[in-house]
Amino acid sequence: MQHRTALSDTPCAVSRCRWAQSDPLLAAYHDVEWGVPERDSRALWEKLMLDGFQAGLAWITILRKRDAFRTAFAGFEPETVARFGASEVTAMLDNAGIVRSRAKIEATIGNARAYLAMRDAGEDFADFAWGFVDDTTIVGDGRKHLTRSPASEALSAALKRRGFKFVGPVIVYAWMQACGLVDDHETLCFKRADADTDPKPHGPRY
């Protein structure tokens, strides 16, 4: 899921990133959620799972199906999802409200188990993720169209070592953008508050 492009030249009431100007649902997501630092471990995991489902698709497809995903995956509660078996997988493959990919569905179940294994080993998921940006949002320059970074590559590799799937560096970078580990709002976007006056363009892990 790569959301960011150049800011549109089309006059509009609010200057926002171009990717968010084509659909009211995207605009609302951009204005309220995208790039807002997320510190809740379960919410971070949910967003990573949705980014995994987005692979090969447009983000608006996932956004439109998000409520159906939440119902199908029991609110993305890892403890519940980790117990899913063949019957739940079959039901989801018959569920037109979600992306019916067996590989992605089974990966999400496995990722719930990986998440719980981290927790049981004393590794907090939020602390783990934010550690790759030294607990501080990395501010992009507002112009480059990045799809991955050294930080996303390192975080992807660490997730894979813990048993996660559908967490390649491009997926992970989009997740980092969505969850505020990276601020990639466009230079003129109204959400890019104070980014250019006190920038952290690259952290030590970039």
TORTORPA-108504 format. One record per residue: x, y, z of N, C-alpha, C in turn. Coordinates in steps of 0.05 Angstrom, whole numbers, plus 5000, padded with zeros to 4 digits. Layout:
<nodes>
NODE  n_east  n_north  n_up  ca_east  ca_north  ca_up  c_east  c_north  c_up
NODE       X        Y     Z        X         Y      Z       X        Y     Z
...
</nodes>
This chain:
<nodes>
NODE  n_east  n_north  n_up  ca_east  ca_north  ca_up  c_east  c_north  c_up
NODE    5017     4976  5000     5000      5000   5000    5018     5025  5000
NODE    5021     5037  4978     5036      5062   4977    5016     5085  4972
NODE    5011     5101  4992     4990      5121   4991    4999     5147  4979
NODE    5024     5154  4981     5033      5182   4977    5041     5188  4948
NODE    5031     5211  4938     5040      5221   4912    5044     5251  4915
NODE    5050     5265  4893     5053      5294   4894    5026     5307  4901
NODE    5027     5330  4913     5003      5345   4920    4989     5354  4894
NODE    4964     5352  4893     4949      5360   4870    4949     5390  4866
NODE    4950     5398  4840     4948      5427   4833    4919     5436  4832
NODE    4900     5418  4834     4872      5425   4833    4864     5441  4858
NODE    4852     5464  4855     4843      5480   4878    4824     5464  4895
NODE    4827     5465  4921     4808      5451   4938    4807     5466  4965
NODE    4786     5461  4980     4783      5476   5005    4805     5470  5025
NODE    4815     5446  5025     4836      5438   5042    4859     5426  5026
NODE    4884     5434  5031     4906      5422   5017    4914     5396  5031
NODE    4910     5374  5017     4917      5348   5028    4933     5332  5008
NODE    4945     5310  5016     4961      5293   4998    4943     5284  4975
NODE    4955     5283  4952     4940      5278   4927    4925     5251  4928
NODE    4938     5230  4941     4925      5204   4941    4898     5205  4956
NODE    4894     5225  4973     4870      5226   4989    4848     5244  4977
NODE    4853     5254  4953     4834      5273   4941    4814     5260  4922
NODE    4817     5235  4916     4800      5222   4895    4775     5210  4906
NODE    4772     5208  4932     4749      5194   4944    4744     5205  4972
NODE    4719     5211  4979     4713      5221   5006    4722     5203  5028
NODE    4721     5177  5024     4730      5158   5044    4760     5159  5048
NODE    4775     5162  5026     4803      5166   5029    4810     5192  5043
NODE    4795     5213  5036     4800      5239   5049    4795     5238  5079
NODE    4774     5225  5087     4768      5222   5116    4790     5206  5130
NODE    4798     5184  5117     4819      5167   5129    4845     5183  5131
NODE    4852     5198  5111     4876      5215   5111    4874     5235  5134
NODE    4852     5249  5136     4849      5271   5155    4849     5262  5184
NODE    4838     5238  5189     4834      5229   5216    4854     5208  5226
NODE    4863     5191  5208     4879      5167   5216    4907     5166  5206
NODE    4910     5171  5179     4936      5165   5167    4958     5183  5178
NODE    4979     5170  5187     5002      5186   5197    5000     5193  5226
NODE    4978     5187  5239     4975      5193   5268    4990     5172  5284
NODE    5009     5179  5301     5024      5159   5316    5006     5140  5331
NODE    5009     5115  5326     4993      5094   5339    5012     5079  5359
NODE    5003     5078  5384     5020      5066   5405    5007     5041  5417
NODE    4983     5035  5408     4970      5011   5419    4978     4986  5404
NODE    4988     4966  5417     4999      4943   5404    4978     4928  5387
NODE    4954     4924  5398     4933      4910   5383    4926     4925  5358
NODE    4922     4952  5360     4915      4968   5337    4937     4968  5316
NODE    4962     4968  5325     4984      4966   5306    4983     4940  5291
NODE    4977     4918  5306     4976      4892   5293    4953     4891  5273
NODE    4930     4901  5280     4907      4902   5262    4915     4917  5236
NODE    4927     4940  5239     4934      4956   5215    4954     4941  5198
NODE    4973     4927  5210     4992      4911   5195    4978     4889  5179
NODE    4959     4876  5192     4944      4855   5178    4929     4866  5154
NODE    4916     4889  5157     4902      4901   5135    4921     4909  5112
NODE    4944     4919  5119     4963      4925   5099    4972     4900  5084
NODE    4974     4878  5098     4981      4853   5085    4959     4845  5065
NODE    4934     4848  5072     4912      4842   5054    4912     4860  5030
NODE    4923     4884  5033     4923      4904   5011    4943     4896  4989
NODE    4962     4879  4995     4983      4873   4975    4971     4866  4948
NODE    4978     4881  4927     4968      4876   4900    4942     4890  4894
NODE    4931     4904  4914     4905      4917   4910    4907     4947  4917
NODE    4887     4962  4911     4886      4990   4918    4877     4992  4947
NODE    4888     5012  4962     4881      5015   4990    4851     5021  4994
NODE    4839     5035  4975     4810      5041   4977    4794     5015  4979
NODE    4803     4994  4966     4789      4968   4967    4788     4958  4995
NODE    4811     4959  5009     4812      4950   5037    4796     4968  5055
NODE    4798     4994  5050     4783      5013   5067    4753     5009  5066
NODE    4743     5003  5042     4715      4998   5039    4706     4972  5052
NODE    4724     4953  5054     4718      4927   5066    4726     4925  5096
NODE    4736     4947  5107     4748      4945   5134    4729     4935  5155
NODE    4704     4945  5154     4685      4936   5174    4679     4906  5171
NODE    4678     4897  5146     4673      4868   5142    4697     4852  5151
NODE    4721     4862  5147     4745      4849   5157    4744     4847  5188
NODE    4736     4868  5201     4735      4868   5230    4715     4848  5240
NODE    4693     4846  5227     4673      4826   5235    4684     4798  5231
NODE    4695     4793  5207     4705      4766   5201    4728     4757  5219
NODE    4744     4777  5228     4767      4770   5244    4763     4778  5274
NODE    4738     4777  5282     4731      4780   5311    4744     4805  5323
NODE    4742     4827  5308     4753      4852   5318    4783     4853  5319
NODE    4795     4835  5304     4824      4833   5303    4836     4830  5332
NODE    4823     4814  5348     4834      4807   5374    4852     4783  5370
NODE    4878     4786  5374     4897      4764   5368    4891     4738  5382
NODE    4881     4741  5407     4875      4716   5423    4854     4700  5409
NODE    4834     4713  5398     4812      4698   5384    4821     4688  5357
NODE    4834     4706  5342     4843      4698   5314    4863     4675  5315
NODE    4879     4674  5336     4899      4652   5338    4886     4625  5340
NODE    4861     4624  5349     4847      4599   5353    4831     4591  5328
NODE    4831     4607  5307     4816      4601   5283    4827     4575  5270
NODE    4809     4560  5259     4817      4535   5246    4804     4533  5218
NODE    4802     4509  5209     4792      4504   5182    4764     4515  5177
NODE    4747     4513  5196     4719      4522   5192    4718     4552  5189
NODE    4734     4567  5205     4735      4596   5202    4747     4604  5175
NODE    4768     4590  5167     4780      4596   5141    4760     4591  5118
NODE    4745     4569  5119     4725      4563   5099    4704     4585  5098
NODE    4695     4594  5122     4674      4615   5123    4684     4641  5110
NODE    4709     4647  5115     4720      4672   5104    4724     4670  5074
NODE    4730     4646  5064     4733      4643   5036    4706     4646  5021
NODE    4685     4642  5036     4658      4646   5025    4647     4674  5031
NODE    4662     4691  5043     4653      4718   5052    4661     4738  5031
NODE    4642     4747  5015     4647      4767   4994    4654     4794  5005
NODE    4650     4798  5030     4656      4825   5042    4685     4830  5046
NODE    4702     4809  5045     4730      4812   5050    4746     4804  5025
NODE    4772     4806  5026     4789      4795   5005    4793     4766  5010
NODE    4783     4749  4991     4782      4720   4996    4807     4707  4985
NODE    4829     4712  4999     4854      4699   4993    4862     4680  5015
NODE    4863     4654  5009     4869      4635   5029    4897     4641  5041
NODE    4916     4648  5025     4943      4653   5035    4943     4676  5055
NODE    4928     4697  5049     4928      4720   5067    4912     4714  5092
NODE    4890     4700  5090     4874      4692   5113    4891     4675  5132
NODE    4903     4654  5121     4919      4636   5138    4943     4651  5149
NODE    4955     4670  5134     4977      4685   5145    4968     4702  5169
NODE    4944     4713  5167     4934      4730   5190    4931     4713  5215
NODE    4921     4689  5212     4918      4671   5235    4946     4664  5246
NODE    4965     4658  5229     4992      4653   5238    5005     4677  5250
NODE    4998     4701  5240     5009      4726   5251    4998     4732  5278
NODE    4973     4723  5283     4962      4727   5310    4978     4709  5330
NODE    4985     4686  5322     5001      4668   5339    5029     4679  5343
NODE    5040     4691  5322     5067      4703   5325    5065     4727  5344
NODE    5044     4743  5342     5040      4766   5360    5039     4757  5389
NODE    5023     4736  5394     5020      4726   5421    5046     4714  5431
NODE    5061     4701  5414     5087      4690   5422    5106     4712  5431
NODE    5105     4735  5417     5121      4758   5425    5112     4768  5452
NODE    5086     4770  5456     5076      4780   5481    5083     4761  5504
NODE    5080     4735  5499     5086      4716   5520    5116     4715  5527
NODE    5132     4724  5508     5161      4725   5513    5170     4752  5525
NODE    5150     4769  5531     5155      4795   5544    5162     4817  5524
NODE    5156     4813  5498     5163      4832   5478    5137     4847  5470
NODE    5134     4872  5478     5111      4888   5471    5112     4896  5442
NODE    5091     4892  5427     5091      4896   5398    5096     4926  5392
NODE    5083     4944  5406     5087      4972   5401    5115     4981  5407
NODE    5126     4973  5429     5154      4980   5436    5173     4968  5415
NODE    5167     4944  5406     5184      4931   5385    5184     4948  5360
NODE    5160     4955  5350     5158      4970   5325    5171     4998  5327
NODE    5164     5012  5348     5174      5040   5351    5204     5040  5356
NODE    5215     5018  5365     5244      5017   5369    5260     5020  5344
NODE    5247     5014  5321     5261      5016   5295    5263     5045  5285
NODE    5249     5063  5298     5251      5092   5292    5260     5108  5317
NODE    5273     5093  5335     5283      5106   5360    5261     5121  5375
NODE    5236     5109  5374     5213      5120   5388    5205     5148  5380
NODE    5213     5156  5356     5207      5183   5346    5198     5181  5317
NODE    5177     5195  5310     5167      5195   5282    5189     5206  5264
NODE    5194     5191  5242     5213      5200   5222    5198     5218  5202
NODE    5207     5242  5197     5194      5261   5180    5207     5260  5152
NODE    5192     5253  5132     5202      5254   5105    5204     5282  5095
NODE    5215     5286  5071     5218      5313   5061    5194     5324  5047
NODE    5173     5308  5045     5148      5318   5033    5147     5318  5003
NODE    5169     5308  4990     5170      5308   4961    5177     5281  4950
NODE    5193     5265  4963     5202      5239   4952    5179     5219  4954
NODE    5177     5202  4934     5157      5181   4933    5170     5155  4940
NODE    5173     5151  4966     5187      5126   4976    5167     5103  4978
NODE    5176     5079  4973     5160      5055   4978    5173     5037  4998
NODE    5197     5042  5006     5211      5026   5026    5234     5043  5037
NODE    5247     5034  5058     5269      5048   5070    5286     5027  5085
NODE    5310     5034  5092     5326      5016   5109    5312     5008  5134
NODE    5297     5027  5146     5282      5020   5171    5261     5000  5165
NODE    5246     5003  5143     5225      4983   5137    5237     4956  5130
NODE    5260     4956  5118     5273      4931   5111    5282     4916  5137
NODE    5293     4932  5156     5301      4920   5181    5277     4910  5197
NODE    5256     4925  5198     5232      4917   5212    5219     4893  5199
NODE    5218     4893  5173     5207      4870   5159    5222     4845  5165
NODE    5249     4847  5165     5265      4823   5170    5261     4813  5199
NODE    5258     4832  5218     5253      4824   5246    5226     4811  5249
NODE    5206     4821  5235     5179      4808   5237    5180     4780  5225
NODE    5194     4777  5203     5196      4750   5190    5210     4731  5209
NODE    5230     4740  5223     5244      4722   5242    5226     4713  5264
NODE    5206     4729  5270     5187      4722   5291    5163     4706  5280
NODE    5164     4699  5255     5143      4682   5243    5121     4696  5228
NODE    5123     4722  5224     5102      4737   5209    5105     4732  5180
NODE    5082     4734  5166     5081      4732   5136    5066     4756  5125
NODE    5070     4760  5099     5059      4784   5085    5069     4810  5099
NODE    5094     4810  5105     5106      4834   5119    5132     4841  5105
NODE    5131     4842  5078     5154      4851   5063    5160     4881  5068
NODE    5183     4891  5060     5191      4918   5067    5173     4940  5055
NODE    5160     4934  5032     5142      4954   5020    5116     4955  5037
NODE    5105     4932  5044     5081      4931   5061    5088     4944  5088
NODE    5111     4938  5099     5118      4949   5125    5121     4979  5124
NODE    5133     4989  5102     5136      5018   5099    5109     5032  5098
NODE    5090     5021  5083     5063      5032   5082    5050     5032  5109
NODE    5054     5011  5124     5044      5009   5152    5057     5030  5170
NODE    5083     5034  5167     5097      5055   5182    5085     5083  5176
NODE    5079     5088  5151     5067      5113   5143    5039     5116  5156
NODE    5023     5095  5154     4996      5095   5164    4995     5099  5194
NODE    5014     5088  5208     5014      5088   5238    5032     5110  5250
NODE    5042     5128  5233     5056      5151   5244    5085     5145  5252
NODE    5096     5122  5246     5124      5118   5251    5140     5135  5231
NODE    5128     5140  5208     5139      5157   5188    5118     5178  5181
NODE    5126     5204  5179     5108      5225   5170    5115     5231  5141
NODE    5099     5221  5122     5104      5226   5094    5082     5243  5082
NODE    5069     5261  5098     5050      5280   5086    5065     5298  5067
NODE    5051     5306  5046     5062      5324   5026    5070     5351  5038
NODE    5088     5365  5025     5099      5390   5036    5077     5410  5043
NODE    5057     5412  5025     5035      5432   5029    5010     5420  5043
NODE    5012     5395  5050     4988      5382   5063    4983     5395  5090
NODE    4958     5400  5097     4951      5412   5122    4958     5395  5146
NODE    4962     5369  5141     4969      5351   5163    4999     5351  5170
NODE    5014     5365  5153     5043      5365   5157    5050     5388  5176
NODE    5038     5389  5199     5042      5411   5218    5070     5410  5230
NODE    5084     5433  5227     5111      5438   5238    5132     5419  5228
NODE    5126     5403  5207     5146      5383   5198    5171     5397  5187
NODE    5167     5419  5173     5190      5432   5161    5204     5451  5179
NODE    5192     5458  5202     5205      5476   5221    5222     5461  5241
NODE    5216     5436  5245     5231      5420   5264    5234     5392  5253
NODE    5247     5389  5230     5246      5363   5216    5266     5343  5228
NODE    5259     5318  5225     5277      5296   5230    5277     5279  5204
NODE    5290     5289  5183     5287      5277   5157    5296     5248  5156
NODE    5316     5241  5171     5326      5214   5171    5336     5207  5199
NODE    5327     5184  5209     5336      5175   5235    5361     5158  5232
NODE    5373     5150  5253     5398      5135   5252    5394     5107  5240
NODE    5369     5097  5239     5365      5071   5226    5359     5073  5196
NODE    5357     5097  5185     5353      5101   5157    5379     5098  5141
</nodes>
